[in-house]
Each structure stands twice: as C-alpha cells, then as structure tokens.
Amino acid sequence: MNTMPSYSIVFLDVDGTLLDSAHRVSPATRTLLRKLDDRGVPVVLASARPPKGLEPIYDQLEFRGPAICCAGALAVLPDQHILYDHGIPAATAARFEQTVLDGWPRLALSAYLYDAWLTPNPDDPAIRREAAITGCQPLASALGSEAQRLGDVHKLLCIGPERDITDLQHQLTPRFPELTVLRSNPTYLEVVANGVCKEQTAAVLLDHFGLPATRAVACGDGEVDAGMLRMAGLGVAMGNAGPKVQAAADFVTATNEADGVFVALNRLRFTPPETP
C-alpha cells in the first residue's frame, strides 16, 4: 500500500524561487512543470509582479496557468478572468506617496493598477532595472492623482538602500495601520491593503479548484511567502531563503541557482483535481 501523500496544486513564488539570478527557468524545472500542466495539475505563479510581468515567465514555460499577482491583491485565471481583486484606496495611496517623498527621498516609489505601472520618476535607475527584469514599462504619474482617476491601486512598491527600506518599514506600520508592509528582498518593500497576502489568495484558488490546503505544495524564498508555506500541505523553502522563511517550511530544498524547485517537486506524487 502506497502511503506517500498526493498533491494536486503547486504554488510557486517567482523571483528567487522559480527563476535563477539570470531570471531563467531551468530546463529540468520547465519540463517537470509542463508535465504537471499537461496532466491537469494547476501550476500557480504566486508573485509580487503584475499580470504583465509574468508573461516572460509563461513564455519560458510554454503554458499559461493561474496566477497570484501583486503579492496577493489579484488572482487571475489563464483566460485572464479575475478571480480575486483587493486594492488600496486612492486616498491612502496619495497619503502614502507624500509620506515617502517627504521622509525617504532616496527611495524609488511606484504603484501597480492591474497592468499599469505608475511612478513619479520613470528614469530612476531602480525603476529602470525593475523594468528590465519584468518587461513592464513605467508611466510617469503622481500616484495619488492617477489612483483617484482610475480607482484603487493593487500594490505600492519602494526600492532603495536596505537601511532606508528597514527604517521605512518600521515607521509605516503605526502611520498606516490599514496597510500590510512586507519585504520581498532586503531592498524591496511591498505594500498592500490589509488582509491581502499570498496565502489568502491561494485559499481562493483552492476553493476554485475544490481542493483542501493539504493537497497543495508551495515554494518560496521571501518574507511574503512565509504564510503561504505554512498554509500548504507541504511548504518548501528555498535554500537561499532567510532563517524565518525556512522556519515556516516543512522542507528546505536547494537554492534557486541549483534547481531547488525541481529538487523539491520531482520527489513528490501528484494527482489532478477531480473534475466537477
């Protein structure tokens, strides 16, 4: 009798997890994920990127799967149907923008509204580097005024020196109790509405596929992934993840430079979700 557990859905963080430092998916991982997709096992990219920022990854994988975007503020199905949508009110975005501009002028500030990426300074080197990584092109705009015209923003992003990011993170929580502030890496601060997180949006997708959390595998490397790793039946931390993230996982795999996702998933048994 085979007592090995069977899993039916995979949640994968992207940067620092699925991708190596050159922003590529390894051939072994790509082949394995395509086999899962062919078998009907959902492979969910769970990222801080907007939907458009995931297109280069899907191009590498050569299939389209469900996606968790903007650190959990959006869930999008392969046909682009939006399954979940939770943004930051425009007035809050405007107040946040002014707070950062006044107190932390060295930080590059931007906001995402679906696939629109807005920033007061699109020529900032940090913004240009992010554009090169994600394939998204920034639009010059004051975040607050544009949000008031277009509606809620899904995510605010601050990029800059680690010391400034740490200081901002500590001071934002008491000033903006309506926001959740998390680090995706030492120089990136991801800001979303309270209640938004990858694990909450992953639960929406589990419900969509009629699956319990015990049937899920989740892989990640950042602070924003820790809750998702705890939620999943099997939480996998990358070898390059920090101690707190590794402590949240059931298993620590190899680094993203050493095929950590393949190493973790290749040892598991998968069964597609039952078709209603």
C-alpha positions as CSV (number, residue, x, y, z in Angstrom):
1,M,0.0,0.0,0.0
2,N,1.4,3.4,-1.1
3,T,1.1,5.9,1.8
4,M,3.0,8.6,0.1
5,P,0.8,11.8,0.1
6,S,-0.5,13.0,-3.2
7,Y,-0.7,16.7,-4.1
8,S,-2.9,18.4,-6.7
9,I,-1.8,22.0,-7.0
10,V,1.5,23.9,-6.9
11,F,2.0,27.5,-5.8
12,L,5.4,28.9,-6.9
13,D,7.0,32.2,-6.0
14,V,8.8,33.6,-9.0
15,D,11.9,35.8,-8.3
16,G,14.4,34.0,-6.1
17,T,12.4,30.7,-6.3
18,L,11.4,29.6,-9.8
19,L,13.9,31.9,-11.5
20,D,17.7,31.9,-11.1
21,S,19.7,35.1,-10.9
22,A,19.6,35.5,-14.7
23,H,15.7,35.3,-14.5
24,R,15.5,32.0,-16.2
25,V,13.6,28.8,-15.5
26,S,16.0,25.8,-15.7
27,P,15.3,23.2,-18.4
28,A,14.6,20.4,-15.8
29,T,12.1,22.6,-13.9
30,R,10.4,23.7,-17.1
31,T,10.0,20.1,-18.3
32,L,8.6,19.0,-15.0
33,L,6.1,21.9,-14.7
34,R,4.9,21.3,-18.3
35,K,4.3,17.6,-17.5
36,L,2.2,18.7,-14.5
37,D,0.2,21.2,-16.6
38,D,-0.3,18.5,-19.3
39,R,-1.7,16.2,-16.6
40,G,-4.1,18.9,-15.3
41,V,-2.3,19.8,-12.1
42,P,-2.6,23.6,-11.7
43,V,0.8,25.3,-11.5
44,V,0.1,28.7,-10.0
45,L,2.7,31.5,-10.2
46,A,2.4,33.5,-6.9
47,S,4.3,36.7,-7.3
48,A,4.6,40.4,-6.4
49,R,4.6,41.1,-10.2
50,P,1.6,42.3,-12.0
51,P,0.0,40.0,-14.6
52,K,2.0,41.5,-17.5
53,G,5.2,41.0,-15.5
54,L,4.5,37.2,-15.5
55,E,4.2,37.0,-19.3
56,P,8.0,36.4,-19.9
57,I,7.8,33.5,-17.4
58,Y,4.9,31.9,-19.1
59,D,6.7,32.3,-22.4
60,Q,9.6,30.3,-20.9
61,L,7.2,27.6,-19.5
62,E,5.3,27.5,-22.8
63,F,1.9,27.2,-21.0
64,R,-0.5,29.6,-19.2
65,G,-1.6,28.8,-15.6
66,P,-3.5,30.6,-12.9
67,A,-1.6,33.4,-11.2
68,I,-1.5,35.3,-7.9
69,C,-0.2,38.8,-8.7
70,C,0.8,42.0,-6.8
71,A,1.7,40.0,-3.7
72,G,-1.9,38.6,-3.4
73,A,-4.0,41.6,-4.4
74,L,-5.1,39.8,-7.7
75,A,-5.8,36.3,-8.7
76,V,-6.1,35.7,-12.5
77,L,-7.1,32.6,-14.4
78,P,-5.4,31.5,-17.6
79,D,-8.2,33.1,-19.7
80,Q,-7.5,36.4,-17.8
81,H,-10.7,36.2,-15.8
82,I,-10.1,37.9,-12.5
83,L,-11.0,35.6,-9.6
84,Y,-9.9,38.0,-6.7
85,D,-9.3,41.7,-6.6
86,H,-8.5,43.8,-3.5
87,G,-6.8,47.2,-3.8
88,I,-5.6,50.2,-1.7
89,P,-8.0,53.2,-1.7
90,A,-6.8,56.1,-3.8
91,A,-6.7,58.5,-0.8
92,T,-4.5,56.1,1.1
93,A,-2.1,55.8,-1.9
94,A,-1.9,59.6,-2.2
95,R,-1.1,59.9,1.5
96,F,1.5,57.1,1.3
97,E,3.1,58.7,-1.7
98,Q,3.5,62.1,0.1
99,T,4.9,60.4,3.2
100,V,7.6,58.6,1.3
101,L,8.5,61.6,-0.9
102,D,8.9,63.8,2.3
103,G,10.7,61.3,4.5
104,W,12.6,58.9,2.3
105,P,13.5,60.8,-0.9
106,R,16.2,58.3,-1.9
107,L,13.6,55.5,-2.5
108,A,12.1,54.8,-5.9
109,L,8.3,54.8,-5.4
110,S,5.8,53.2,-7.8
111,A,2.3,51.7,-7.8
112,Y,0.5,48.9,-9.8
113,L,-3.1,49.1,-11.0
114,Y,-3.7,45.9,-12.9
115,D,-1.1,46.1,-15.7
116,A,-0.5,49.9,-15.4
117,W,2.8,50.7,-13.6
118,L,2.9,54.3,-12.3
119,T,5.9,56.2,-10.8
120,P,6.7,59.8,-10.2
121,N,10.2,59.2,-11.7
122,P,10.3,56.6,-14.5
123,D,14.0,57.4,-15.2
124,D,15.2,56.4,-11.7
125,P,17.8,53.6,-12.1
126,A,16.0,51.3,-9.7
127,I,12.8,51.6,-11.8
128,R,14.7,51.0,-15.0
129,R,16.3,47.8,-13.5
130,E,12.8,46.6,-12.4
131,A,11.5,47.3,-15.9
132,A,14.3,45.3,-17.5
133,I,13.5,42.3,-15.2
134,T,9.7,42.3,-15.5
135,G,9.3,43.6,-19.1
136,C,6.8,46.2,-17.8
137,Q,7.2,49.8,-18.9
138,P,6.6,52.5,-16.2
139,L,4.3,55.5,-16.8
140,A,5.2,58.9,-15.4
141,S,2.5,59.9,-13.0
142,A,1.8,61.1,-9.5
143,L,0.4,58.0,-7.8
144,G,-2.3,59.7,-5.8
145,S,-3.9,61.7,-8.5
146,E,-3.8,58.9,-11.0
147,A,-5.3,56.5,-8.5
148,Q,-8.2,58.9,-7.9
149,R,-8.8,58.9,-11.6
150,L,-8.5,55.2,-12.2
151,G,-9.5,53.7,-8.8
152,D,-7.8,51.6,-6.2
153,V,-4.1,50.6,-6.6
154,H,-3.2,46.9,-6.1
155,K,0.3,47.4,-4.8
156,L,2.8,50.1,-3.8
157,L,6.5,49.4,-4.2
158,C,9.5,51.1,-2.7
159,I,13.0,50.2,-3.9
160,G,16.2,51.6,-2.4
161,P,19.1,51.2,0.1
162,E,18.5,48.4,2.7
163,R,18.9,50.8,5.6
164,D,16.2,53.2,4.2
165,I,13.8,50.3,3.4
166,T,14.2,49.0,7.0
167,D,13.6,52.4,8.5
168,L,10.5,52.9,6.3
169,Q,9.1,49.5,7.2
170,H,9.4,50.2,10.9
171,Q,7.7,53.6,10.7
172,L,4.9,52.8,8.2
173,T,3.0,50.3,10.4
174,P,1.9,52.8,13.0
175,R,1.2,55.5,10.4
176,F,-0.7,53.3,8.1
177,P,-2.5,50.6,10.1
178,E,-4.8,49.9,7.1
179,L,-1.8,48.6,5.1
180,T,0.3,45.5,5.2
181,V,4.0,46.1,4.7
182,L,6.4,43.2,3.8
183,R,9.9,42.7,2.4
184,S,10.3,40.7,-0.7
185,N,14.1,41.1,-0.5
186,P,16.4,43.5,1.5
187,T,15.9,46.4,-0.9
188,Y,12.3,45.9,-1.9
189,L,9.2,46.9,0.3
190,E,5.9,45.6,-1.0
191,V,2.8,47.4,0.4
192,V,-0.8,46.1,0.0
193,A,-4.1,46.5,1.7
194,N,-4.7,44.9,5.0
195,G,-5.9,41.3,4.5
196,V,-4.0,40.9,1.3
197,C,-1.4,38.1,1.3
198,K,-0.4,35.2,-0.9
199,E,-1.9,32.6,1.4
200,Q,-5.3,34.4,1.4
201,T,-5.4,34.5,-2.4
202,A,-4.1,30.9,-2.6
203,A,-7.1,29.9,-0.5
204,V,-9.4,31.5,-3.1
205,L,-7.8,29.4,-5.8
206,L,-8.0,26.2,-3.7
207,D,-11.7,26.9,-3.3
208,H,-12.0,27.4,-7.1
209,F,-10.4,24.0,-7.8
210,G,-12.3,22.3,-4.9
211,L,-9.1,21.4,-3.0
212,P,-8.1,21.4,0.6
213,A,-4.9,23.1,1.6
214,T,-3.4,19.7,2.5
215,R,-3.3,18.9,-1.3
216,A,-1.2,22.0,-2.0
217,V,2.6,22.4,-2.4
218,A,4.0,25.9,-2.0
219,C,7.6,27.0,-2.7
220,G,9.1,30.4,-1.8
221,D,12.1,32.3,-0.6
222,G,10.8,35.7,0.8
223,E,9.0,37.1,3.8
224,V,5.9,37.5,1.6
225,D,5.9,33.7,1.1
226,A,6.1,32.5,4.7
227,G,2.3,32.4,5.3
228,M,1.8,30.6,2.0
229,L,4.3,27.9,3.1
230,R,2.6,27.5,6.4
231,M,-0.8,27.2,4.7
232,A,0.1,24.5,2.2
233,G,0.1,20.8,2.9
234,L,3.8,20.9,2.1
235,G,5.6,24.2,2.4
236,V,9.0,24.3,0.7
237,A,11.6,27.0,1.5
238,M,14.4,27.6,-1.0
239,G,18.0,27.1,0.2
240,N,18.5,30.8,-0.4
241,A,15.6,31.8,1.9
242,G,16.3,33.5,5.2
243,P,16.0,31.7,8.5
244,K,12.5,32.9,9.3
245,V,11.2,31.7,5.9
246,Q,12.9,28.3,6.3
247,A,11.4,28.0,9.8
248,A,7.9,28.4,8.3
249,A,8.5,25.5,5.9
250,D,8.2,21.7,6.2
251,F,11.2,21.2,3.9
252,V,14.2,23.2,2.7
253,T,15.3,22.5,-0.8
254,A,18.3,23.6,-2.9
255,T,18.8,27.2,-3.8
256,N,17.2,28.8,-6.9
257,E,20.6,28.6,-8.6
258,A,20.7,24.8,-8.0
259,D,17.3,23.7,-9.3
260,G,15.6,23.9,-5.9
261,V,12.1,23.8,-7.3
262,F,12.9,20.7,-9.4
263,V,14.6,19.0,-6.5
264,A,11.6,19.6,-4.3
265,L,8.8,18.7,-6.8
266,N,10.5,15.8,-8.5
267,R,10.3,13.7,-5.3
268,L,6.5,14.1,-4.9
269,R,3.4,12.3,-6.2
270,F,0.7,14.4,-8.0
271,T,-2.9,13.7,-8.8
272,P,-5.0,16.2,-10.8
273,P,-8.0,17.8,-9.1
274,E,-11.2,15.9,-9.7
275,T,-13.3,17.4,-12.5
276,P,-16.7,18.5,-11.2
